[in-house]
Structures are given as C-alpha cells and as structure tokens.
C-alpha cells in the first residue's frame, strides 16, 4: 500500500446474539486446509458505488480483505449536504469448507481524516448474520483539528465470539458508515474522512476464528 493518505486503523465488532443452529460448534481448531470462498452478494451505499468494492481471502484462511476505491465523506469546499455521510452495506456469501464454522474475531479499518478546528467525524461499523434479531455496532469519534491517519482497535474474547450456525447457510452483513460534522469550524473550512488512499487501494481486513462442527 502506498500514498500519503494511507493509514492504519482498526475497529472490531462482533455479533452479540447467535442464530439458532442445528448443531453447536465445539473445539477451537486451526484454519481448515481448504480455502474459503467469499462472494459479494450485494453492495449498496453511497460509499461503495458499483464495482468499487472487492473481497479477497488470505492464503491461510484467517482473514479476508474488503478493498474500497471510492469512500469519502466531506463537508465544506462546495460539497453537497449529502456528502457529509457515506455508507456501504456488504452482503457476503461465505462458502466454508465442510465440517467447519467461523466467527468474525476482529476487523481492521484503514482511513485518513482532515478535520478543521471545531469539526468532527465518526466511523461506525455494524455486523449481523442473515436472520439475526440483533445488530452489534461499534463507533469511533474524532475531533478537529486533525490531519493524520486514524486508528482504533477493538477485539472480542474467545468466550464472546458468536459462530455462524453449523449446517446452515447464512449470509454475513457488514454495514460501515463515515460521517463528518461541520460543528463550529469556520464557514469556508473543508473537512473530510476517507476509507481509501491516493491510489485507491486501502483495505479493510476482517480476522476469522474457526471451529469444527460436530457430526450430524
């Protein structure tokens, strides 16, 4: 990754309520030898127009990366009011090797913020399995003056991980949001927050945990 706007940031968020499962996973194991395959079922949102988000899986099956090429929220500088908030809803189909299940152990987001004095911004992420009655969210706030990489890290203990149900296909949904507030900044000031880079190659990495499913 290159470019002056590249930054390292992280946010971790896990589901707080499990879906009913036919079988409960047991015994934490190493990643399965077969590769997982993750397809994007749908991508919706002002922060990820068509063909501007892609997913790749790590070689060791412990993480997948979502890459955005257009994801920027801005106020001032002639930007319309709608530019102050951008979001991206990813609906992912996770093809897991037979006999395994997974949980999202953490998520690393990368971005850059340029905030005038008096302005502020928010990065928010929400996660849920298809059919889940609840959505878990994490929010990180930043205040101006700010002109730098932003970073935030959350992790969840093993005991708190929520696993995809064994033997049942449930799409995984990730909804991210960037919001910039003008606040008390000067009338002509421009403030923005990105989830991208100068070369459009910034990544968001979601780290996976694995378990074996019991035999039917």
DRENROKE-710864 format. One record per residue: y, z, x of N, C-alpha, C, O in turn; residue number from 1. Coordinates in steps of 0.02 Angstrom, whole numbers. Atoms other than C-alpha are relative to their C-alpha. Layout:
REM residues N
<atom <Y; Z; X>; <Y; Z; X>; <Y; Z; X>; <Y; Z; X>; NUM>
...
END
This chain:
REM residues 216
<atom <-59; 0; 42>; <0; 0; 0>; <62; 0; 43>; <65; 36; 93>; 1>
<atom <-59; 6; -41>; <170; -48; 65>; <61; 3; -44>; <57; 2; -105>; 2>
<atom <-62; 2; 37>; <352; -42; 18>; <34; 67; -2>; <1; 119; -5>; 3>
<atom <-37; -62; -3>; <491; 85; 20>; <-6; 42; -62>; <9; 102; -60>; 4>
<atom <4; -39; 61>; <460; 136; -159>; <-68; 31; -10>; <-79; 67; -60>; 5>
<atom <66; -29; 9>; <279; 185; -132>; <5; 76; 6>; <41; 102; 49>; 6>
<atom <-1; -73; -1>; <249; 367; -166>; <-68; 26; -16>; <-112; -11; -40>; 7>
<atom <62; -32; 18>; <109; 489; -186>; <13; 53; -52>; <55; 97; -41>; 8>
<atom <-8; -50; 52>; <97; 587; -346>; <-66; 10; -34>; <-109; -35; -33>; 9>
<atom <64; -11; 34>; <-42; 664; -445>; <10; 42; -61>; <52; 87; -64>; 10>
<atom <1; -40; 61>; <-73; 730; -616>; <-73; 2; -22>; <-106; -50; -22>; 11>
<atom <68; -4; 23>; <-239; 793; -679>; <-1; 27; -70>; <35; 74; -85>; 12>
<atom <4; -23; 69>; <-283; 813; -861>; <-70; -14; -26>; <-96; -68; -16>; 13>
<atom <68; 7; 25>; <-450; 841; -944>; <-1; 16; -74>; <40; 53; -100>; 14>
<atom <8; -14; 70>; <-508; 843; -1122>; <-19; 73; -10>; <-55; 102; 31>; 15>
<atom <13; -70; 12>; <-515; 1015; -1198>; <-54; 11; -52>; <-78; 67; -61>; 16>
<atom <51; -7; 51>; <-640; 980; -1337>; <-51; -55; 9>; <-33; -114; 12>; 17>
<atom <52; 49; -9>; <-807; 894; -1316>; <-19; -32; -66>; <-13; -1; -119>; 18>
<atom <28; 33; 59>; <-877; 768; -1438>; <-70; 26; -12>; <-104; 46; 36>; 19>
<atom <70; -17; 13>; <-1040; 810; -1525>; <-45; -47; 39>; <-35; -108; 37>; 20>
<atom <45; 42; -41>; <-1179; 748; -1411>; <-71; 8; -23>; <-92; 62; -46>; 21>
<atom <71; -5; 16>; <-1359; 707; -1443>; <-36; 44; 50>; <-83; 79; 32>; 22>
<atom <30; -42; -52>; <-1404; 790; -1280>; <56; 27; 44>; <107; -6; 52>; 23>
<atom <-50; -29; -44>; <-1307; 905; -1165>; <-19; -15; 72>; <-77; -7; 91>; 24>
<atom <15; 13; -70>; <-1292; 857; -981>; <-14; 64; 37>; <9; 117; 17>; 25>
<atom <16; -60; -40>; <-1358; 975; -850>; <-6; -19; 73>; <-17; -78; 89>; 26>
<atom <9; 6; -72>; <-1366; 998; -662>; <47; -51; 31>; <36; -111; 25>; 27>
<atom <-48; 44; -34>; <-1219; 928; -563>; <-35; -37; 56>; <-73; -8; 95>; 28>
<atom <35; 42; -48>; <-1277; 784; -455>; <50; -42; 39>; <110; -44; 22>; 29>
<atom <-40; 48; -36>; <-1212; 659; -329>; <12; -61; -45>; <-23; -69; -95>; 30>
<atom <-11; 60; 40>; <-1142; 495; -397>; <-64; -41; -5>; <-103; -42; 42>; 31>
<atom <60; 41; 8>; <-1277; 380; -466>; <1; -58; 49>; <54; -83; 67>; 32>
<atom <3; 54; -50>; <-1339; 245; -345>; <25; -66; -28>; <53; -107; 9>; 33>
<atom <-23; 62; 30>; <-1300; 105; -468>; <75; 4; -13>; <102; 57; -29>; 34>
<atom <-72; 1; 11>; <-1119; 52; -485>; <16; 6; -74>; <-18; -21; -117>; 35>
<atom <-26; 0; 67>; <-1024; 96; -641>; <45; -62; -8>; <71; -88; 41>; 36>
<atom <-44; 55; 15>; <-927; -42; -725>; <49; 23; -54>; <29; 49; -105>; 37>
<atom <-51; -21; 47>; <-763; -8; -813>; <38; -62; -23>; <67; -98; 19>; 38>
<atom <-37; 56; 29>; <-687; -138; -929>; <58; 27; -41>; <53; 80; -71>; 39>
<atom <-57; -17; 42>; <-518; -131; -1013>; <-12; -32; -68>; <-12; -93; -74>; 40>
<atom <9; 27; 68>; <-549; -148; -1200>; <67; -24; -27>; <72; -80; -52>; 41>
<atom <-67; 18; 23>; <-365; -147; -1245>; <52; 32; 46>; <39; 85; 75>; 42>
<atom <-57; -28; -36>; <-199; -119; -1157>; <61; -10; -44>; <78; -67; -63>; 43>
<atom <-58; 4; 44>; <-47; -79; -1262>; <56; 43; 27>; <44; 99; 51>; 44>
<atom <-56; -41; -20>; <126; -20; -1219>; <53; -39; 37>; <39; -91; 68>; 45>
<atom <-57; 34; -32>; <297; -68; -1153>; <-4; 5; 76>; <29; -35; 110>; 46>
<atom <5; -8; -72>; <249; -8; -978>; <-54; -42; 31>; <-58; -47; 93>; 47>
<atom <54; 41; -27>; <99; -123; -961>; <-9; -62; -42>; <-59; -69; -78>; 48>
<atom <8; 63; 37>; <130; -294; -1037>; <-65; -36; 19>; <-97; -19; 69>; 49>
<atom <62; 37; -10>; <-14; -416; -1047>; <-8; -23; 73>; <38; -49; 103>; 50>
<atom <20; 21; -68>; <-102; -449; -879>; <38; 37; 55>; <43; 12; 110>; 51>
<atom <-35; -38; -52>; <-2; -314; -786>; <-37; 65; 17>; <-10; 105; 56>; 52>
<atom <40; -59; -18>; <-139; -179; -778>; <-71; -23; 14>; <-98; -66; -21>; 53>
<atom <68; 18; -19>; <-309; -191; -693>; <-37; 62; 22>; <-7; 110; 45>; 54>
<atom <43; -58; -18>; <-455; -72; -660>; <-50; -21; 53>; <-81; -74; 47>; 55>
<atom <51; 11; -51>; <-565; -62; -505>; <-37; 66; 12>; <-7; 120; 8>; 56>
<atom <42; -59; -11>; <-709; 59; -468>; <-13; 7; 75>; <-26; -42; 109>; 57>
<atom <12; -12; -71>; <-732; 140; -297>; <-73; -15; 17>; <-116; -12; -27>; 58>
<atom <68; 17; -21>; <-887; 93; -196>; <-49; 58; -8>; <-108; 47; -19>; 59>
<atom <46; -57; 6>; <-956; 270; -206>; <-3; 27; -70>; <-33; 80; -82>; 60>
<atom <3; -20; 70>; <-933; 282; -395>; <33; 67; -15>; <17; 98; -66>; 61>
<atom <-32; -65; 12>; <-825; 437; -380>; <71; -7; -28>; <102; 44; -45>; 62>
<atom <-69; 8; 24>; <-660; 361; -438>; <9; -71; -26>; <-28; -117; -7>; 63>
<atom <-21; 67; 18>; <-580; 215; -524>; <76; -2; 3>; <110; 48; -4>; 64>
<atom <-71; 9; -11>; <-407; 145; -499>; <30; -46; -52>; <3; -100; -65>; 65>
<atom <-38; 43; 46>; <-285; 77; -627>; <64; -22; 37>; <103; 21; 59>; 66>
<atom <-58; 27; -36>; <-154; -36; -548>; <49; -31; -49>; <31; -73; -90>; 67>
<atom <-53; 27; 43>; <11; -73; -635>; <47; -43; 41>; <61; -27; 99>; 68>
<atom <-49; 42; -35>; <133; -211; -587>; <68; 2; -33>; <118; -19; -3>; 69>
<atom <-65; -7; 34>; <270; -176; -716>; <-1; 65; -40>; <-30; 68; -94>; 70>
<atom <-1; -64; 36>; <303; 4; -765>; <62; 37; 23>; <60; 71; 75>; 71>
<atom <-63; -29; -20>; <483; 65; -758>; <40; 21; -62>; <48; -18; -109>; 72>
<atom <-45; -25; 51>; <593; 173; -870>; <69; 10; 31>; <74; 33; 88>; 73>
<atom <-67; 0; -29>; <782; 165; -846>; <53; 14; -52>; <47; -6; -110>; 74>
<atom <-61; -8; 40>; <949; 222; -916>; <59; -21; 43>; <57; -14; 104>; 75>
<atom <-58; 22; -37>; <1118; 152; -868>; <-11; -69; 30>; <-64; -99; 22>; 76>
<atom <6; 65; -31>; <1153; -8; -773>; <-9; -57; -49>; <-38; -109; -31>; 77>
<atom <8; 52; 50>; <1160; -108; -933>; <-68; -2; -33>; <-81; -47; -73>; 78>
<atom <66; -2; 31>; <982; -60; -983>; <5; 17; -74>; <45; 60; -92>; 79>
<atom <-2; -16; 72>; <950; -59; -1172>; <-29; 69; -12>; <-66; 95; 29>; 80>
<atom <26; -67; 15>; <911; 108; -1256>; <-76; 4; 2>; <-104; 56; 20>; 81>
<atom <73; -1; 1>; <728; 59; -1273>; <-31; 5; 69>; <-90; 21; 76>; 82>
<atom <26; -2; -68>; <711; 52; -1083>; <-7; 71; 25>; <-38; 82; 78>; 83>
<atom <2; -70; -23>; <729; 242; -1071>; <-70; 29; -4>; <-85; 78; 31>; 84>
<atom <69; -24; 6>; <547; 267; -1122>; <-48; -59; 4>; <-40; -108; -32>; 85>
<atom <53; 50; -5>; <396; 164; -1069>; <-67; 36; -2>; <-74; 92; 22>; 86>
<atom <67; -31; 4>; <213; 198; -1105>; <-53; -53; 10>; <-41; -113; 6>; 87>
<atom <57; 45; -7>; <42; 124; -1076>; <-62; 35; -27>; <-81; 88; -3>; 88>
<atom <62; -26; 29>; <-114; 154; -1181>; <-58; -43; 24>; <-62; -102; 7>; 89>
<atom <59; 35; -24>; <-276; 106; -1094>; <-61; 23; -38>; <-74; 83; -43>; 90>
<atom <64; -15; 32>; <-438; 97; -1192>; <-54; -29; 43>; <-62; -90; 48>; 91>
<atom <48; 21; -50>; <-579; 91; -1066>; <-72; 5; -26>; <-90; 54; -57>; 92>
<atom <72; -1; 13>; <-762; 46; -1091>; <-34; 16; 66>; <-32; -23; 113>; 93>
<atom <33; -22; -61>; <-861; 142; -960>; <-75; -10; -6>; <-108; 23; -46>; 94>
<atom <72; 14; 0>; <-1034; 71; -927>; <-32; 44; 54>; <-25; 30; 114>; 95>
<atom <28; -49; -46>; <-1127; 217; -848>; <-74; -15; 12>; <-109; -32; -36>; 96>
<atom <72; 9; -13>; <-1297; 199; -761>; <-42; 44; -46>; <-23; 100; -62>; 97>
<atom <44; -35; 47>; <-1441; 252; -873>; <-19; 70; 28>; <-35; 77; 87>; 98>
<atom <20; -68; -19>; <-1476; 439; -870>; <56; 42; 27>; <44; 99; 48>; 99>
<atom <-56; -37; -27>; <-1303; 493; -815>; <56; 5; -51>; <60; -34; -99>; 100>
<atom <-62; -5; 37>; <-1142; 553; -893>; <55; 19; 48>; <42; 36; 106>; 101>
<atom <-56; -11; -45>; <-968; 581; -822>; <55; 41; -35>; <57; 46; -96>; 102>
<atom <-61; -33; 23>; <-810; 683; -838>; <57; -21; 46>; <44; -38; 104>; 103>
<atom <-58; 15; -42>; <-634; 648; -775>; <23; 66; 31>; <50; 109; -2>; 104>
<atom <-13; -63; -36>; <-608; 782; -643>; <74; 7; 19>; <100; 63; 20>; 105>
<atom <-71; -2; -16>; <-430; 736; -594>; <29; -70; -3>; <-8; -119; -5>; 106>
<atom <-32; 64; 2>; <-303; 597; -597>; <61; 1; 45>; <102; 47; 42>; 107>
<atom <-55; 4; -48>; <-182; 544; -461>; <47; -56; -20>; <28; -115; -19>; 108>
<atom <-51; 50; 18>; <-23; 455; -517>; <49; -8; 57>; <65; 40; 92>; 109>
<atom <-48; 14; -53>; <99; 372; -398>; <62; -30; -31>; <58; -72; -75>; 110>
<atom <-62; 27; 27>; <281; 337; -433>; <60; 17; 43>; <54; 52; 94>; 111>
<atom <-63; -12; -36>; <462; 341; -374>; <54; 13; -52>; <55; -17; -105>; 112>
<atom <-54; -17; 46>; <616; 417; -455>; <67; -4; 35>; <74; 20; 92>; 113>
<atom <-69; 1; -22>; <800; 383; -431>; <42; 28; -57>; <56; -8; -106>; 114>
<atom <-35; -34; 54>; <897; 508; -537>; <69; 22; 23>; <77; 55; 74>; 115>
<atom <-68; -21; -15>; <1085; 532; -538>; <9; 74; -16>; <-30; 102; -54>; 116>
<atom <-13; -71; 17>; <1157; 709; -541>; <10; 8; -76>; <49; -28; -106>; 117>
<atom <-3; -12; 71>; <1134; 776; -717>; <-52; -36; -41>; <-63; -19; -99>; 118>
<atom <53; 36; 35>; <995; 654; -764>; <-67; 35; 11>; <-73; 78; 55>; 119>
<atom <67; -29; -7>; <811; 699; -785>; <-52; -51; -21>; <-35; -102; -52>; 120>
<atom <54; 45; 19>; <642; 615; -807>; <-63; 40; -13>; <-70; 97; 9>; 121>
<atom <64; -32; 18>; <469; 656; -873>; <-56; -50; 9>; <-51; -108; -11>; 122>
<atom <63; 38; -2>; <295; 591; -833>; <-51; 39; -40>; <-61; 99; -28>; 123>
<atom <49; -33; 43>; <162; 629; -963>; <-63; -41; -3>; <-61; -102; -4>; 124>
<atom <65; 33; 7>; <-23; 589; -975>; <-42; 36; -51>; <-45; 97; -53>; 125>
<atom <44; -27; 52>; <-142; 613; -1121>; <-68; -34; 5>; <-72; -93; 21>; 126>
<atom <68; 24; -10>; <-332; 592; -1120>; <-43; 19; -60>; <-38; 75; -85>; 127>
<atom <49; -18; 52>; <-467; 584; -1254>; <-55; -52; -3>; <-44; -111; 11>; 128>
<atom <55; 45; 15>; <-636; 510; -1290>; <8; -26; -71>; <34; 8; -115>; 129>
<atom <-1; 28; 67>; <-651; 395; -1440>; <-33; 47; -49>; <-90; 70; -38>; 130>
<atom <27; -45; 51>; <-677; 502; -1594>; <13; 73; 12>; <-5; 115; -30>; 131>
<atom <-14; -70; -14>; <-618; 662; -1512>; <53; 27; -47>; <102; -8; -60>; 132>
<atom <-50; -28; 46>; <-523; 778; -1631>; <63; 24; 35>; <113; 37; 2>; 133>
<atom <-58; -25; -35>; <-403; 833; -1495>; <16; -44; 60>; <-27; -79; 88>; 134>
<atom <-24; 34; -59>; <-299; 757; -1356>; <30; 51; 48>; <72; 91; 27>; 135>
<atom <-28; -44; -50>; <-261; 850; -1195>; <56; -37; 37>; <49; -96; 53>; 136>
<atom <-58; 31; -33>; <-92; 817; -1112>; <25; 43; 56>; <19; 105; 55>; 137>
<atom <-35; -34; -54>; <-3; 863; -952>; <67; -34; 10>; <72; -96; 7>; 138>
<atom <-67; 26; -7>; <184; 843; -923>; <32; 26; 64>; <23; 85; 81>; 139>
<atom <-37; -19; -60>; <289; 845; -764>; <71; -24; -6>; <84; -82; -21>; 140>
<atom <-71; 14; 7>; <478; 853; -766>; <35; -1; 68>; <15; 35; 115>; 141>
<atom <-39; 7; -61>; <603; 803; -631>; <74; -2; -17>; <93; -30; -68>; 142>
<atom <-71; -2; 13>; <790; 834; -619>; <40; -31; 56>; <21; -28; 115>; 143>
<atom <-44; 29; -50>; <932; 743; -532>; <49; 52; 28>; <61; 103; -4>; 144>
<atom <8; 62; -38>; <1000; 719; -407>; <-69; -4; 33>; <-93; 46; 61>; 145>
<atom <67; 9; -28>; <834; 647; -348>; <-6; -73; 21>; <9; -118; -18>; 146>
<atom <8; 68; -26>; <798; 495; -240>; <-58; 2; 49>; <-48; 5; 110>; 147>
<atom <57; -9; -43>; <622; 504; -174>; <-65; -12; -38>; <-65; -25; -98>; 148>
<atom <66; -1; 30>; <436; 497; -205>; <-7; 63; -43>; <22; 115; -27>; 149>
<atom <15; -60; 39>; <375; 616; -341>; <-75; 14; 4>; <-116; -32; 8>; 150>
<atom <69; -20; -7>; <213; 713; -332>; <-15; 62; -43>; <25; 108; -44>; 151>
<atom <22; -58; 40>; <120; 832; -449>; <-76; -3; -4>; <-105; -56; -15>; 152>
<atom <73; -2; -1>; <-61; 888; -443>; <-27; 54; -46>; <-5; 112; -42>; 153>
<atom <37; -47; 42>; <-171; 971; -574>; <-74; -15; 9>; <-94; -73; 14>; 154>
<atom <73; 8; -3>; <-358; 999; -559>; <-32; 48; -49>; <-3; 99; -67>; 155>
<atom <36; -42; 48>; <-487; 1073; -676>; <-65; 24; 32>; <-100; -14; 64>; 156>
<atom <61; -29; -27>; <-628; 1190; -627>; <-61; -33; -31>; <-59; -59; -86>; 157>
<atom <63; 29; 24>; <-807; 1129; -644>; <-19; 27; -68>; <-42; -10; -112>; 158>
<atom <21; -30; 63>; <-838; 1251; -785>; <40; -26; -59>; <18; -20; -116>; 159>
<atom <-43; 23; 54>; <-696; 1174; -885>; <-6; -75; -13>; <25; -101; -60>; 160>
<atom <7; 72; 10>; <-748; 992; -868>; <-33; -15; -68>; <-78; 21; -90>; 161>
<atom <29; 22; 63>; <-787; 903; -1031>; <-33; -67; 12>; <-2; -115; 35>; 162>
<atom <41; 57; -18>; <-926; 775; -1018>; <-6; -49; -58>; <-7; -29; -116>; 163>
<atom <15; 50; 50>; <-950; 612; -1110>; <-69; 13; -28>; <-114; 33; 9>; 164>
<atom <65; -15; 30>; <-1094; 631; -1233>; <-54; -46; 26>; <-44; -106; 35>; 165>
<atom <57; 39; -25>; <-1263; 575; -1169>; <-28; -44; -56>; <-32; -23; -114>; 166>
<atom <33; 45; 47>; <-1342; 426; -1253>; <46; -29; -53>; <21; -61; -100>; 167>
<atom <-47; 26; 49>; <-1184; 381; -1349>; <58; -33; 36>; <87; -4; 82>; 168>
<atom <-57; 36; -31>; <-1052; 251; -1301>; <65; 23; -33>; <75; 13; -93>; 169>
<atom <-65; -21; 24>; <-878; 324; -1319>; <53; -27; 48>; <54; -10; 107>; 170>
<atom <-54; 24; -43>; <-727; 231; -1253>; <45; 57; 21>; <53; 106; -15>; 171>
<atom <-44; -51; -27>; <-608; 332; -1145>; <72; -26; -3>; <86; -81; 20>; 172>
<atom <-70; 19; 10>; <-422; 327; -1186>; <46; 39; 46>; <40; 100; 52>; 173>
<atom <-51; -30; -43>; <-280; 360; -1064>; <68; -25; -23>; <80; -85; -24>; 174>
<atom <-67; 18; 22>; <-102; 363; -1128>; <51; 31; 46>; <57; 93; 49>; 175>
<atom <-51; -25; -46>; <36; 379; -998>; <69; -18; -26>; <78; -66; -64>; 176>
<atom <-69; 10; 23>; <223; 390; -1025>; <49; 18; 55>; <41; 68; 89>; 177>
<atom <-57; -15; -43>; <381; 382; -920>; <61; 3; -44>; <72; -42; -86>; 178>
<atom <-61; -7; 40>; <544; 444; -995>; <57; 22; 45>; <49; 67; 86>; 179>
<atom <-59; -18; -39>; <718; 452; -917>; <56; 19; -48>; <70; -17; -96>; 180>
<atom <-54; -25; 42>; <861; 552; -993>; <66; -1; 39>; <69; 23; 96>; 181>
<atom <-65; 5; -32>; <1044; 518; -952>; <31; 69; 13>; <63; 80; 64>; 182>
<atom <-26; -68; -8>; <1091; 701; -979>; <75; 1; 9>; <112; -31; -28>; 183>
<atom <-71; -7; -13>; <1260; 745; -907>; <23; -45; 58>; <77; -35; 86>; 184>
<atom <-18; 43; -56>; <1260; 607; -775>; <62; -42; -17>; <79; -50; -76>; 185>
<atom <-62; 38; 8>; <1417; 501; -750>; <-12; -62; -45>; <-68; -89; -45>; 186>
<atom <8; 56; 47>; <1448; 361; -879>; <-29; -63; 32>; <-69; -97; 0>; 187>
<atom <24; 61; -31>; <1414; 221; -755>; <-62; 8; 43>; <-84; -40; 76>; 188>
<atom <57; -13; -44>; <1265; 302; -668>; <-64; -32; -26>; <-74; -37; -86>; 189>
<atom <65; 28; 16>; <1094; 219; -664>; <-55; 47; 25>; <-53; 69; 83>; 190>
<atom <57; -42; -19>; <934; 322; -662>; <-64; -35; -23>; <-65; -67; -76>; 191>
<atom <63; 32; 20>; <754; 261; -665>; <-59; 38; 30>; <-52; 78; 76>; 192>
<atom <63; -28; -24>; <573; 314; -640>; <-52; -55; -4>; <-58; -89; -56>; 193>
<atom <49; 54; -1>; <434; 196; -590>; <-71; 27; 7>; <-82; 82; 33>; 194>
<atom <70; -8; -18>; <247; 191; -588>; <-22; -67; 28>; <-68; -100; 2>; 195>
<atom <15; 62; -34>; <244; 41; -471>; <31; 2; 70>; <52; 55; 93>; 196>
<atom <-27; 1; -67>; <304; -16; -299>; <36; -66; 11>; <35; -109; -33>; 197>
<atom <-36; 61; -14>; <407; -152; -215>; <-46; -61; -1>; <-24; -116; -17>; 198>
<atom <46; 57; 2>; <251; -260; -201>; <-45; 3; -62>; <-92; -36; -67>; 199>
<atom <37; -3; 62>; <184; -210; -372>; <-72; 22; 7>; <-114; 3; -33>; 200>
<atom <69; -18; -13>; <28; -130; -301>; <-12; 75; 1>; <-54; 99; 39>; 201>
<atom <13; -71; 2>; <39; 53; -344>; <-59; 14; -45>; <-72; -22; -93>; 202>
<atom <62; -15; 35>; <-117; 134; -408>; <-1; 69; -29>; <33; 115; -5>; 203>
<atom <14; -65; 29>; <-170; 275; -519>; <-75; 10; 6>; <-114; -31; -19>; 204>
<atom <71; -11; -13>; <-337; 350; -468>; <-26; 58; -42>; <3; 112; -42>; 205>
<atom <33; -50; 41>; <-450; 446; -586>; <-66; 18; 33>; <-108; -25; 44>; 206>
<atom <59; -22; -36>; <-584; 550; -500>; <-54; 23; -49>; <-41; 60; -96>; 207>
<atom <55; -13; 46>; <-754; 562; -584>; <-46; 54; 26>; <-58; 60; 86>; 208>
<atom <54; -46; -15>; <-881; 701; -589>; <-62; -24; -38>; <-55; -55; -91>; 209>
<atom <61; 28; 28>; <-1064; 662; -628>; <-51; 55; -16>; <-55; 106; 17>; 210>
<atom <58; -41; 16>; <-1213; 745; -712>; <-56; -44; -24>; <-45; -100; -49>; 211>
<atom <56; 35; 29>; <-1387; 691; -758>; <-9; 22; -72>; <1; 80; -90>; 212>
<atom <17; -16; 70>; <-1432; 681; -942>; <-73; 20; -5>; <-115; -9; 30>; 213>
<atom <70; -17; 9>; <-1591; 766; -998>; <-38; -56; -34>; <-8; -95; -71>; 214>
<atom <41; 52; 31>; <-1734; 653; -1051>; <-3; 12; -74>; <-1; 69; -98>; 215>
<atom <3; -5; 73>; <-1744; 615; -1236>; <-63; 36; -22>; <-75; 44; -82>; 216>
END
